[in-house]
Amino acid sequence: KWRHWVSDVRREALDQGISPETFDRAFRTVREPSRRVRGLSRHQPEHRLTFNKYVRTRASKYRILMGKRNYKRNRTLINQIAKEYNVDPCFIVSFWGMETSYGTYMGNFPVIKSLATLAYESKRKPFFRKQLFLALHILDEGHVNLKDYKGEWAGASGQPQFLPSSFKRFAVDYDGDGRKDIWKSKPDVFASIANYMKQNGWNGLDPWAIRVRLPRKFDDKLEGKRTVKQVSEWNDMGIRTLDGKPLPYQNLKGSIIKPYGGPAFLAYPNYKMILRYNNSIYYAGAIGYM
């Protein structure tokens, strides 16, 4: 069954213009679905961390210290890219640090094998089949060598941890060498993250979120990223900054976010952009905190 499936995928890949050499090289070592990937796709951890504990572990003091060092080391390049894309340079570094500890750990699962496994058997077969073909195009176009094409178990790879579909939409060849090398080229890495932020609606002049004090009678049903109101409306309900002042940026829209075991935030539109990278309010809070 697996062999039939692979030959069917090969036919479709060749129809899409992927060279037979690229396909055969990519699948030479993929003799069966990956047991590790199968196991991970079935047992994703569900344990309930508090927000504060999550932030302490993901945005640790050490990771922040390394972030400051990495920012200093690459400051000219990062600031230049941030200015061109109208995004915040510290957030470029924050995504980079959160995803791969500043490029030091990108994952060791071969991307083609992971995606082939998930396209062959998972709850989202069509999604991963599409990702698999895009990954083969990335190889065929020479952006990455097969031996370097590794990532996390579900197929995201490179220093920004892009799935192939994100690579296709957002990766940038900033150093102009003809390859969008988000694995080894820092200019390409930073510009790709900046482009992701910009295309997903980041506004360089606005904040991402602020911590707030909720009035005693606040209706908890209004909490959550789905309820969006003019900031002036939240202000009229008696929500204030931590030091009791009226809310800033009253002309923007926002949501009240109160993660489990964490403080209350007023989240501005830039916060929604962070959720496009990873749709978790814990993740967004940790990115912003970093």
PALUMVEX-965751 format. One line per field, with one value per residue: residue in one letter; x, y, z of N, C-alpha, C in turn. Coordinates in nm, 3 decimals. Each point is the difference from the previous one (the first is absolute). Layout:
BEGIN
residuo = [A|...]
n.u = [X|...]
n.v = [Y|...]
n.w = [Z|...]
ca.u = [X|...]
ca.v = [Y|...]
ca.w = [Z|...]
c.u = [X|...]
c.v = [Y|...]
c.w = [Z|...]
***
This chain:
BEGIN
residuo = [K|W|R|H|W|V|S|D|V|R|R|E|A|L|D|Q|G|I|S|P|E|T|F|D|R|A|F|R|T|V|R|E|P|S|R|R|V|R|G|L|S|R|H|Q|P|E|H|R|L|T|F|N|K|Y|V|R|T|R|A|S|K|Y|R|I|L|M|G|K|R|N|Y|K|R|N|R|T|L|I|N|Q|I|A|K|E|Y|N|V|D|P|C|F|I|V|S|F|W|G|M|E|T|S|Y|G|T|Y|M|G|N|F|P|V|I|K|S|L|A|T|L|A|Y|E|S|K|R|K|P|F|F|R|K|Q|L|F|L|A|L|H|I|L|D|E|G|H|V|N|L|K|D|Y|K|G|E|W|A|G|A|S|G|Q|P|Q|F|L|P|S|S|F|K|R|F|A|V|D|Y|D|G|D|G|R|K|D|I|W|K|S|K|P|D|V|F|A|S|I|A|N|Y|M|K|Q|N|G|W|N|G|L|D|P|W|A|I|R|V|R|L|P|R|K|F|D|D|K|L|E|G|K|R|T|V|K|Q|V|S|E|W|N|D|M|G|I|R|T|L|D|G|K|P|L|P|Y|Q|N|L|K|G|S|I|I|K|P|Y|G|G|P|A|F|L|A|Y|P|N|Y|K|M|I|L|R|Y|N|N|S|I|Y|Y|A|G|A|I|G|Y|M]
n.u = [0.084|0.099|0.047|-0.126|-0.012|0.123|-0.033|-0.114|0.066|0.082|-0.105|-0.066|0.108|0.016|-0.131|0.040|0.082|-0.018|0.132|0.002|0.114|-0.062|-0.105|0.074|0.075|-0.109|-0.046|0.127|0.000|-0.108|0.034|-0.037|-0.125|0.026|0.053|0.111|-0.012|-0.025|0.095|0.079|-0.045|0.016|0.117|-0.079|0.097|-0.082|0.113|-0.068|0.082|0.041|-0.059|0.003|-0.037|-0.094|-0.032|0.001|-0.063|-0.096|-0.032|0.090|0.056|0.038|-0.122|-0.043|0.087|-0.024|-0.127|0.033|0.072|-0.098|-0.084|0.084|0.022|-0.133|0.028|0.110|0.021|-0.023|0.067|0.091|-0.007|0.003|0.091|0.063|-0.023|0.044|0.096|-0.026|0.124|-0.047|-0.109|0.078|0.074|-0.114|-0.053|0.113|-0.001|-0.128|0.016|0.124|-0.029|-0.043|-0.072|0.005|-0.135|0.017|0.031|-0.020|-0.128|0.036|-0.006|0.065|0.076|0.015|0.015|0.085|0.052|-0.003|0.054|0.072|0.023|-0.102|-0.038|0.116|-0.036|-0.113|-0.006|0.035|-0.093|-0.078|0.024|-0.025|-0.098|-0.044|0.018|-0.058|-0.090|-0.002|0.001|-0.101|-0.044|0.051|-0.109|-0.005|0.109|-0.018|0.132|-0.019|-0.080|0.023|-0.088|-0.115|-0.064|-0.065|0.132|-0.008|0.069|0.133|0.078|-0.088|0.038|0.023|-0.131|0.003|-0.127|0.050|0.086|-0.097|-0.075|0.088|0.062|0.113|0.043|0.029|0.081|-0.108|0.013|-0.130|0.032|-0.118|0.116|-0.116|0.092|0.069|-0.086|0.071|0.055|0.004|0.058|0.074|0.032|0.015|0.057|0.077|0.020|0.019|0.071|0.068|0.016|0.027|0.038|0.129|-0.028|0.107|-0.111|-0.064|-0.056|0.045|0.031|-0.089|0.061|-0.116|-0.073|-0.066|-0.115|-0.044|-0.082|0.124|-0.070|0.026|-0.127|0.042|0.054|0.115|0.080|-0.113|0.002|-0.032|0.050|-0.055|0.128|-0.056|-0.058|0.114|0.050|-0.109|0.042|0.096|0.041|0.105|0.102|0.112|0.042|-0.113|0.082|-0.061|-0.067|0.124|0.021|-0.081|0.073|0.082|-0.005|-0.068|0.064|-0.081|0.126|-0.052|0.129|-0.021|-0.019|-0.057|0.066|-0.077|-0.021|0.032|-0.052|0.098|-0.028|0.113|-0.075|-0.099|0.094|0.032|-0.132|0.029|0.102|-0.074|-0.110|0.087|-0.092|0.039|0.005|-0.116|-0.046|0.053|-0.047|-0.115|-0.002|0.044]
n.v = [-0.121|0.004|-0.110|-0.048|0.035|-0.047|-0.106|0.002|0.022|-0.096|-0.070|0.032|-0.035|-0.103|-0.023|0.024|-0.076|-0.082|0.016|-0.105|0.064|0.118|-0.050|-0.065|0.110|0.078|-0.095|0.015|0.085|0.037|-0.105|0.074|0.011|0.118|-0.095|0.074|0.034|-0.127|-0.038|0.095|-0.038|-0.119|0.032|0.100|0.056|-0.035|-0.024|0.039|0.078|0.069|0.112|0.034|-0.126|0.005|0.122|-0.042|-0.106|0.053|0.100|-0.096|0.025|-0.128|-0.035|0.077|-0.051|-0.122|0.037|0.056|-0.109|-0.081|0.077|0.012|-0.131|0.003|0.095|0.029|-0.130|-0.035|0.108|-0.028|-0.129|0.022|0.091|-0.082|-0.090|0.107|-0.077|-0.058|0.052|0.043|0.020|0.050|0.058|0.047|0.016|0.056|0.066|0.031|0.019|0.054|0.069|0.096|-0.097|-0.020|-0.003|-0.060|-0.100|-0.130|0.031|-0.099|0.119|-0.054|-0.067|0.110|0.080|-0.090|-0.015|0.132|0.003|-0.102|0.043|0.082|0.085|0.046|-0.113|0.062|0.051|-0.115|-0.050|0.108|-0.012|-0.129|0.032|0.089|-0.095|-0.083|0.096|0.017|-0.135|-0.014|0.107|-0.092|0.027|-0.134|-0.049|-0.117|-0.006|0.124|-0.070|0.051|-0.049|0.059|-0.081|0.118|0.016|0.073|0.088|0.005|0.109|0.038|-0.127|0.010|-0.022|-0.099|-0.002|0.011|-0.096|-0.064|0.033|-0.039|-0.109|0.061|0.025|0.034|-0.106|-0.029|-0.118|0.031|-0.009|-0.049|0.030|-0.049|-0.083|0.066|0.072|0.070|0.064|-0.120|-0.045|0.110|0.005|-0.131|0.013|0.101|-0.071|-0.106|0.078|0.055|-0.115|-0.031|0.123|-0.027|0.086|0.051|0.072|-0.118|-0.003|-0.102|0.036|0.027|-0.007|-0.051|0.092|-0.111|0.064|0.016|0.080|-0.019|0.001|-0.116|0.010|0.121|-0.090|0.019|-0.064|-0.070|0.052|0.075|0.095|0.117|0.038|0.103|-0.105|-0.068|0.115|0.014|-0.125|0.091|-0.051|-0.021|0.083|-0.067|0.118|-0.057|0.012|0.095|-0.083|-0.030|0.076|0.097|0.045|-0.085|-0.121|-0.070|-0.099|-0.049|-0.027|-0.111|-0.029|-0.131|0.048|0.101|0.112|0.106|-0.018|0.120|-0.081|0.068|0.060|0.057|-0.010|0.039|0.090|0.015|0.003|0.075|0.035|0.013|-0.070|0.051|0.030|-0.121|-0.052|0.061|-0.040|-0.119|0.004|0.054|-0.091|-0.091]
n.w = [0.000|0.087|-0.060|-0.003|0.127|0.025|-0.074|0.069|0.115|-0.039|-0.045|0.112|0.069|-0.082|0.017|0.126|-0.073|0.104|-0.001|-0.084|-0.034|0.008|-0.065|-0.090|-0.006|-0.005|-0.084|-0.039|0.102|-0.070|0.073|0.104|0.046|0.052|0.076|0.006|-0.129|-0.033|0.085|-0.049|-0.120|0.060|0.054|-0.033|0.074|0.096|0.070|0.106|-0.067|0.105|-0.034|0.130|0.020|-0.095|0.038|0.127|-0.053|-0.077|0.080|0.017|0.118|-0.012|-0.041|0.098|0.086|-0.049|0.018|0.117|0.029|-0.042|0.069|0.104|-0.010|-0.017|0.090|-0.071|-0.024|0.127|0.042|-0.092|0.027|0.132|-0.035|-0.084|0.095|0.067|0.056|0.114|0.004|0.119|-0.073|-0.096|0.094|0.048|-0.121|-0.041|0.115|-0.013|-0.131|-0.002|0.110|-0.080|-0.058|0.133|0.002|-0.119|0.082|0.024|-0.023|-0.086|-0.060|-0.102|0.084|0.075|-0.105|-0.051|0.120|0.019|-0.121|0.044|0.123|0.004|0.093|-0.049|-0.057|-0.044|0.123|0.057|-0.081|0.023|0.131|-0.020|-0.086|0.088|0.092|-0.086|-0.019|0.133|0.007|-0.086|0.069|0.082|0.072|0.006|0.060|-0.060|0.017|-0.042|-0.081|0.123|0.087|0.045|0.083|0.005|-0.023|0.113|-0.073|0.010|0.003|-0.098|-0.028|-0.129|-0.008|-0.090|0.044|0.123|-0.026|-0.065|0.104|0.094|-0.045|0.037|-0.123|0.124|0.006|-0.076|0.066|-0.018|0.131|0.038|0.056|0.048|-0.050|-0.096|-0.075|0.087|-0.106|-0.056|0.111|0.025|-0.129|0.009|0.121|-0.042|-0.110|0.079|0.082|-0.100|-0.069|0.126|-0.040|0.021|0.097|-0.059|-0.013|-0.003|0.122|0.072|0.126|0.092|0.118|0.042|0.065|0.028|-0.030|0.123|-0.067|-0.041|-0.114|0.062|-0.039|0.040|0.083|-0.065|-0.088|0.022|0.123|-0.104|0.076|-0.029|0.008|-0.065|-0.063|-0.013|-0.042|-0.078|-0.014|0.008|-0.117|0.078|-0.022|0.020|-0.050|-0.049|-0.107|-0.077|-0.078|-0.039|-0.107|0.040|-0.102|0.063|-0.061|0.091|0.061|0.092|0.031|0.054|-0.026|-0.001|0.123|-0.066|-0.032|0.016|-0.129|-0.047|-0.092|-0.058|-0.120|0.043|0.108|-0.081|-0.038|0.129|0.016|-0.105|0.076|0.111|-0.027|0.086|0.093|0.039|-0.122|-0.032|0.119|-0.027|-0.126|0.040|0.097|-0.088]
ca.u = [-0.084|0.092|0.071|-0.096|-0.024|0.118|0.008|-0.106|0.053|0.106|-0.067|-0.054|0.114|0.055|-0.100|0.016|0.126|0.114|0.082|0.005|0.121|-0.029|-0.095|0.061|0.100|-0.072|-0.069|0.090|0.011|-0.133|-0.048|-0.129|-0.036|0.082|-0.069|0.008|-0.098|-0.132|-0.022|-0.017|-0.125|-0.112|0.005|0.049|-0.021|-0.118|0.006|-0.040|0.095|-0.049|0.065|0.125|0.101|0.037|0.088|0.130|0.082|0.027|0.071|0.084|0.102|0.113|-0.038|-0.004|0.141|0.053|-0.066|0.068|0.131|-0.018|-0.044|0.119|0.090|-0.058|-0.088|-0.010|-0.081|-0.138|-0.066|-0.022|-0.113|-0.120|-0.041|-0.056|-0.129|-0.082|-0.034|0.082|0.118|0.005|-0.091|0.070|0.091|-0.082|-0.047|0.120|0.042|-0.103|-0.016|0.116|0.109|0.090|0.062|0.088|-0.067|-0.106|-0.070|0.080|-0.084|0.005|-0.130|-0.075|-0.053|-0.109|-0.118|-0.053|-0.070|-0.126|-0.087|-0.043|-0.097|-0.018|-0.136|-0.003|0.076|0.012|0.086|0.141|0.036|0.035|0.129|0.104|0.035|0.071|0.135|0.076|0.034|0.107|0.123|0.024|0.047|0.135|0.010|0.061|0.047|-0.080|0.056|-0.032|-0.144|-0.054|-0.079|-0.073|-0.064|-0.112|0.044|0.050|0.146|0.073|0.010|-0.132|-0.096|-0.110|-0.051|0.023|-0.094|0.048|0.121|-0.040|-0.061|0.069|0.146|0.061|0.143|0.045|0.141|0.008|0.081|-0.086|-0.065|-0.064|0.064|-0.040|0.074|0.138|0.029|-0.068|-0.083|-0.123|-0.080|-0.061|-0.093|-0.116|-0.084|-0.057|-0.101|-0.113|-0.068|-0.062|-0.111|-0.109|-0.067|0.069|0.016|0.118|-0.022|-0.095|0.048|-0.060|-0.095|0.043|-0.071|-0.106|-0.081|-0.143|-0.088|-0.053|-0.121|0.026|-0.069|0.102|-0.036|0.061|0.144|0.037|0.042|-0.111|-0.073|0.085|-0.070|0.079|0.065|-0.077|-0.113|0.054|0.031|-0.128|-0.044|0.076|0.130|0.107|0.138|0.034|0.011|-0.128|-0.023|-0.083|0.071|0.060|-0.039|-0.145|-0.056|0.021|-0.089|0.074|-0.070|0.050|0.049|0.039|0.041|-0.011|0.114|0.082|-0.062|-0.091|0.061|-0.076|0.078|-0.023|0.005|0.128|-0.009|-0.063|0.106|0.081|-0.080|0.012|0.123|-0.033|-0.130|-0.011|0.016|0.122|0.112|-0.001|0.044|0.144|0.070|-0.006|0.080|0.142]
ca.v = [0.121|0.113|0.012|0.054|0.141|0.076|0.014|0.095|0.133|0.028|0.039|0.135|0.092|0.022|0.084|0.138|0.053|-0.035|-0.091|-0.136|-0.015|0.058|-0.086|-0.129|0.026|0.033|-0.117|-0.116|-0.053|-0.006|-0.134|-0.026|0.115|0.014|-0.041|0.112|0.104|-0.058|0.005|0.139|0.059|-0.056|0.032|0.135|0.021|0.082|0.044|0.139|0.087|0.137|0.096|0.051|-0.106|-0.012|0.112|-0.019|-0.104|0.030|0.129|-0.005|0.106|-0.034|0.025|0.146|0.043|-0.038|0.086|0.131|-0.018|-0.022|0.127|0.086|-0.053|0.017|0.116|0.084|-0.072|-0.015|0.132|0.038|-0.081|0.042|0.130|-0.023|-0.069|0.070|-0.087|0.026|-0.088|-0.091|-0.113|-0.092|-0.080|-0.080|-0.117|-0.080|-0.065|-0.092|-0.113|-0.089|0.050|0.082|-0.081|-0.105|-0.130|0.006|-0.128|-0.098|-0.089|0.028|0.061|-0.079|-0.120|0.044|0.040|-0.119|-0.079|0.067|0.000|-0.139|-0.034|0.095|0.057|0.110|-0.050|0.092|0.113|-0.040|-0.037|0.128|0.043|-0.089|0.046|0.128|-0.031|-0.053|0.117|0.073|-0.076|0.003|0.135|0.016|0.090|-0.072|-0.136|-0.104|-0.037|0.108|0.023|-0.065|0.094|-0.066|-0.123|0.022|0.054|0.139|-0.006|0.125|0.077|0.051|-0.111|0.016|-0.110|0.034|0.102|0.130|0.027|0.046|0.134|0.104|-0.005|0.109|-0.011|0.137|0.020|0.005|-0.106|-0.086|-0.101|0.050|-0.094|0.030|-0.094|0.042|0.140|0.089|0.101|-0.064|-0.036|0.118|0.061|-0.089|0.023|0.136|-0.006|-0.072|0.096|0.106|-0.054|-0.039|0.117|0.076|0.144|0.041|0.114|-0.035|-0.097|-0.134|-0.022|0.054|-0.061|0.089|-0.035|-0.011|0.041|-0.115|-0.058|-0.033|-0.120|-0.091|-0.045|0.091|-0.030|-0.091|0.069|0.016|0.125|0.114|0.129|0.122|0.013|0.100|-0.070|-0.070|0.105|0.041|-0.105|0.010|-0.068|0.099|-0.051|-0.047|0.112|0.069|0.104|-0.043|-0.086|0.069|-0.042|-0.024|-0.009|-0.136|-0.104|-0.093|-0.106|-0.026|-0.138|-0.036|-0.140|-0.078|0.021|0.113|0.133|0.043|0.086|0.058|-0.041|0.085|-0.079|-0.072|-0.127|-0.096|-0.044|-0.101|-0.122|-0.063|-0.081|-0.118|0.042|-0.030|0.126|-0.014|0.029|0.144|0.070|-0.024|0.077|0.141|0.017|-0.002]
ca.w = [0.000|0.006|-0.128|-0.098|0.034|-0.041|-0.147|-0.035|0.034|-0.097|-0.126|0.015|0.012|-0.135|-0.069|0.048|-0.050|0.086|-0.080|0.053|0.083|0.132|0.072|0.036|0.103|0.124|0.054|0.007|0.137|0.063|-0.039|0.067|0.083|0.121|0.124|0.096|-0.038|0.029|0.144|0.044|-0.051|0.078|0.144|0.030|0.144|0.031|0.140|0.016|0.070|0.015|-0.091|0.058|-0.004|-0.141|-0.035|0.068|-0.064|-0.141|-0.009|0.121|0.012|-0.087|-0.139|-0.017|-0.003|-0.131|-0.098|0.002|-0.065|-0.144|-0.059|-0.009|-0.102|-0.135|0.013|-0.122|-0.098|0.048|-0.001|-0.140|-0.050|0.073|-0.054|-0.134|0.006|0.099|0.112|0.118|-0.005|0.116|-0.026|-0.092|0.084|0.089|-0.078|-0.030|0.124|0.047|-0.091|-0.013|0.085|-0.084|-0.105|0.050|-0.003|-0.102|-0.010|-0.075|-0.080|-0.144|-0.034|-0.100|0.067|0.089|-0.077|-0.069|0.103|0.037|-0.119|-0.019|0.106|0.110|-0.008|-0.099|-0.116|-0.115|0.039|-0.002|-0.138|-0.065|0.056|-0.055|-0.135|0.012|0.049|-0.114|-0.083|0.069|-0.030|-0.145|-0.036|0.054|0.115|0.112|-0.033|0.064|0.133|0.095|0.003|0.120|0.079|0.108|-0.051|-0.092|-0.130|0.000|0.005|-0.013|0.125|0.043|0.006|-0.096|-0.082|-0.141|-0.051|0.049|-0.077|-0.134|0.006|0.077|0.000|-0.077|-0.033|0.031|-0.036|-0.146|-0.062|-0.080|0.084|0.123|0.092|0.139|0.086|0.030|-0.030|0.096|-0.068|-0.048|0.118|0.060|-0.095|-0.013|0.120|-0.014|-0.106|0.059|0.089|-0.080|-0.080|0.090|0.056|0.106|-0.021|0.076|0.090|0.107|0.099|-0.018|0.111|0.131|0.112|0.047|0.118|-0.035|0.111|0.075|-0.062|-0.141|-0.048|-0.055|-0.135|-0.099|-0.007|-0.109|-0.122|-0.096|0.027|-0.038|0.014|0.002|0.131|0.076|0.065|0.118|0.097|0.060|0.094|0.124|-0.005|0.013|0.003|0.135|0.095|0.015|-0.102|-0.113|-0.095|-0.115|-0.137|0.005|-0.137|-0.053|0.052|0.085|0.073|0.136|0.006|0.137|-0.005|0.123|0.089|-0.045|0.015|-0.107|-0.102|-0.112|-0.117|-0.118|-0.124|-0.020|0.073|-0.093|-0.092|0.068|-0.001|-0.133|0.003|0.081|0.052|0.143|0.075|0.079|-0.090|-0.029|0.121|0.021|-0.104|0.038|0.120|-0.040]
c.u = [0.088|0.070|-0.090|-0.019|0.117|0.005|-0.109|0.047|0.108|-0.060|-0.048|0.113|0.058|-0.095|0.014|0.133|0.120|0.083|0.004|0.121|-0.026|-0.090|0.069|0.105|-0.069|-0.062|0.091|0.005|-0.135|-0.064|-0.135|-0.036|0.084|-0.081|-0.001|-0.107|-0.142|-0.035|-0.028|-0.131|-0.120|-0.002|0.058|-0.033|-0.115|0.013|-0.014|0.103|-0.069|0.079|0.136|0.111|0.050|0.099|0.137|0.087|0.036|0.080|0.088|0.100|0.116|-0.034|-0.005|0.142|0.063|-0.060|0.066|0.136|-0.012|-0.046|0.119|0.089|-0.050|-0.080|-0.018|-0.093|-0.147|-0.074|-0.032|-0.122|-0.130|-0.054|-0.065|-0.140|-0.098|-0.050|0.099|0.120|0.004|-0.092|0.060|0.087|-0.080|-0.055|0.116|0.043|-0.099|-0.005|0.119|0.118|0.109|0.078|0.088|-0.067|-0.120|-0.078|0.078|-0.084|0.016|-0.140|-0.081|-0.063|-0.117|-0.127|-0.062|-0.080|-0.137|-0.097|-0.058|-0.103|0.003|-0.141|-0.010|0.079|0.012|0.093|0.147|0.047|0.043|0.137|0.114|0.042|0.075|0.144|0.088|0.039|0.117|0.135|0.039|0.056|0.136|0.014|0.074|0.050|-0.081|0.052|-0.030|-0.151|-0.064|-0.078|-0.070|-0.089|-0.112|0.040|0.040|0.152|0.064|0.002|-0.133|-0.105|-0.123|-0.042|0.024|-0.096|0.039|0.127|-0.038|-0.051|0.092|0.152|0.057|0.147|0.063|0.146|0.025|0.083|-0.084|-0.066|-0.065|0.046|-0.031|0.068|0.134|0.028|-0.076|-0.082|-0.133|-0.093|-0.074|-0.104|-0.125|-0.095|-0.068|-0.111|-0.125|-0.082|-0.077|-0.124|-0.119|-0.052|0.070|0.009|0.109|-0.022|-0.083|0.062|-0.057|-0.107|0.049|-0.074|-0.100|-0.062|-0.146|-0.084|-0.061|-0.117|0.022|-0.067|0.100|-0.033|0.064|0.149|0.025|0.023|-0.115|-0.079|0.092|-0.084|0.099|0.061|-0.076|-0.120|0.047|0.028|-0.128|-0.053|0.080|0.131|0.110|0.137|0.032|0.014|-0.125|-0.031|-0.096|0.083|0.061|-0.052|-0.150|-0.063|0.018|-0.107|0.084|-0.090|0.060|0.036|0.044|0.039|-0.011|0.126|0.091|-0.073|-0.098|0.073|-0.108|0.087|-0.041|0.013|0.133|0.002|-0.058|0.102|0.085|-0.073|0.002|0.123|-0.027|-0.125|-0.021|0.021|0.120|0.121|0.009|0.049|0.149|0.084|0.007|0.084|0.148|0.039]
c.v = [0.126|0.020|0.056|0.149|0.087|0.016|0.095|0.144|0.040|0.049|0.144|0.104|0.033|0.084|0.146|0.060|-0.025|-0.104|-0.139|-0.021|0.052|-0.092|-0.127|0.016|0.024|-0.124|-0.123|-0.063|-0.010|-0.132|-0.036|0.125|0.003|-0.037|0.115|0.105|-0.049|0.013|0.140|0.059|-0.053|0.048|0.139|0.033|0.096|0.064|0.153|0.076|0.132|0.088|0.043|-0.106|-0.019|0.110|-0.016|-0.104|0.037|0.129|0.013|0.116|-0.026|0.030|0.150|0.058|-0.031|0.087|0.136|-0.010|-0.015|0.127|0.094|-0.040|0.029|0.129|0.078|-0.064|-0.009|0.133|0.045|-0.073|0.045|0.130|-0.018|-0.060|0.065|-0.095|0.030|-0.096|-0.099|-0.120|-0.098|-0.094|-0.094|-0.125|-0.097|-0.080|-0.105|-0.125|-0.096|0.042|0.068|-0.087|-0.113|-0.137|0.003|-0.130|-0.097|-0.103|0.033|0.044|-0.087|-0.123|0.036|0.030|-0.117|-0.086|0.061|0.009|-0.139|-0.040|0.104|0.055|0.107|-0.039|0.099|0.118|-0.041|-0.046|0.126|0.049|-0.083|0.045|0.133|-0.022|-0.054|0.113|0.079|-0.067|0.016|0.135|0.032|0.095|-0.065|-0.135|-0.102|-0.032|0.107|0.017|-0.080|0.104|-0.069|-0.108|0.024|0.076|0.145|-0.004|0.135|0.076|0.064|-0.111|0.024|-0.136|0.037|0.108|0.140|0.040|0.062|0.144|0.107|-0.001|0.102|-0.032|0.138|0.023|-0.013|-0.109|-0.099|-0.112|0.069|-0.094|0.035|-0.096|0.060|0.148|0.092|0.109|-0.059|-0.035|0.122|0.064|-0.087|0.016|0.137|0.001|-0.072|0.096|0.103|-0.051|-0.040|0.115|0.075|0.148|0.050|0.113|-0.036|-0.096|-0.138|-0.025|0.076|-0.077|0.100|-0.051|-0.003|0.047|-0.124|-0.067|-0.040|-0.133|-0.093|-0.052|0.087|-0.029|-0.093|0.072|0.020|0.129|0.119|0.128|0.114|0.015|0.103|-0.065|-0.076|0.102|0.045|-0.102|0.003|-0.077|0.106|-0.066|-0.041|0.114|0.089|0.106|-0.052|-0.081|0.080|-0.056|-0.030|-0.012|-0.140|-0.094|-0.094|-0.104|-0.010|-0.148|-0.029|-0.147|-0.067|0.019|0.113|0.131|0.030|0.096|0.068|-0.025|0.084|-0.084|-0.075|-0.136|-0.110|-0.053|-0.110|-0.134|-0.068|-0.089|-0.129|0.038|-0.041|0.129|-0.010|0.040|0.151|0.080|-0.013|0.077|0.148|0.029|0.002|0.131]
c.w = [0.000|-0.134|-0.110|0.023|-0.047|-0.152|-0.051|0.026|-0.102|-0.133|0.010|0.009|-0.137|-0.085|0.040|-0.043|0.090|-0.074|0.064|0.092|0.141|0.080|0.049|0.109|0.135|0.065|0.016|0.139|0.070|-0.039|0.061|0.079|0.128|0.125|0.100|-0.030|0.026|0.147|0.049|-0.047|0.078|0.143|0.022|0.144|0.026|0.138|0.011|0.083|0.029|-0.097|0.056|-0.005|-0.144|-0.040|0.065|-0.069|-0.144|-0.018|0.123|0.001|-0.095|-0.147|-0.030|-0.008|-0.137|-0.111|-0.008|-0.070|-0.151|-0.071|-0.017|-0.116|-0.143|-0.013|-0.129|-0.101|0.044|-0.004|-0.142|-0.058|0.066|-0.055|-0.138|0.005|0.098|0.110|0.115|0.002|0.116|-0.019|-0.101|0.083|0.091|-0.070|-0.025|0.123|0.048|-0.087|0.002|0.088|-0.084|-0.100|0.050|0.001|-0.094|-0.013|-0.086|-0.074|-0.148|-0.048|-0.096|0.066|0.093|-0.079|-0.074|0.099|0.031|-0.118|-0.023|0.105|0.112|-0.014|-0.109|-0.125|-0.116|0.029|-0.013|-0.138|-0.077|0.050|-0.060|-0.140|0.004|0.048|-0.113|-0.097|0.061|-0.026|-0.147|-0.044|0.064|0.117|0.117|-0.051|0.078|0.141|0.106|0.020|0.113|0.079|0.114|-0.061|-0.101|-0.127|-0.004|0.011|-0.022|0.133|0.042|0.016|-0.087|-0.055|-0.147|-0.056|0.049|-0.073|-0.135|0.005|0.057|-0.008|-0.098|-0.027|0.020|-0.041|-0.150|-0.066|-0.080|0.080|0.119|0.110|0.145|0.099|0.043|-0.021|0.096|-0.071|-0.048|0.117|0.053|-0.094|-0.016|0.118|-0.011|-0.104|0.050|0.087|-0.081|-0.075|0.087|0.084|0.112|-0.036|0.094|0.099|0.122|0.101|-0.032|0.107|0.122|0.109|0.056|0.130|-0.042|0.119|0.067|-0.072|-0.145|-0.037|-0.070|-0.140|-0.110|-0.019|-0.120|-0.131|-0.101|0.021|-0.025|0.011|-0.016|0.140|0.088|0.071|0.125|0.112|0.073|0.099|0.130|0.002|-0.002|-0.013|0.144|0.100|0.001|-0.102|-0.108|-0.101|-0.114|-0.132|-0.008|-0.138|-0.060|0.054|0.087|0.063|0.141|0.008|0.143|0.001|0.137|0.085|-0.043|0.016|-0.114|-0.094|-0.082|-0.123|-0.121|-0.128|-0.023|0.071|-0.091|-0.100|0.065|-0.002|-0.138|-0.005|0.077|0.078|0.146|0.077|0.095|-0.083|-0.025|0.120|0.023|-0.102|0.040|0.124|-0.033|-0.065]
***
